[in-house]
Amino acid sequence: MNHHLRTPLTAMLGHAELLGEGHLDLPDEARHSIECLQRAGGRLQDVVLGICELVDIACADRTARREVDLMGLVSDVVADYRPSAHRQGIRLQVETDEVHVCSIDRHHVRRAVGELLDNALAPLAGGGATVDVSVTGSEGSVSVASETGERGIKPARPGTPH
């Protein structure tokens, strides 16, 4: 099942990424459609991964906990999001109070930070904002948070509830 879901989805996302890299002179509406396709494909990919994880959990405990520099992991995820945010006029920055090495499942935390950024960036489309991602810790716990400086969530389209 894993192969039959992931292979066509990976091909679709790969082609969408190639189209969205800007090598073609596409109208703004087409670029917007490609970005929507990439976001929807990313969400679908998360669903597929979630289903696969549920199957893994049902079969055996396969979480791969390893010592990971959380700041480095968060910085990598932010770097992946930075080009898209920049195109939307949004500035992403990462802050930390120190290095935090944690025993975590890198894949699960990477996905959680990606979802945090998706949620922080979505209402800011249109630009002019800064998203601060912070990594802080105290007495055996570490927190990753985002702050936009914006109040409330703007509706996706004028006149739609939020």
Buried (B, 14 or more C-beta within 10 A) or exposed (E): EEEEBBEEBEEBBEEBEEBBEEEEEBEEEEBEBBBEBBBEBBEBBBEBBEEBBEEEEEEEEEEEEEEBBBBEBBBEBBEEBBEBBEEBEBEBEBEBEEEBEBEBBBEBBBBBBBEBBBEBBEBBBEEEBBBBBBBBBEEEEBEBEBEBEBEEEBEEEEEEEE
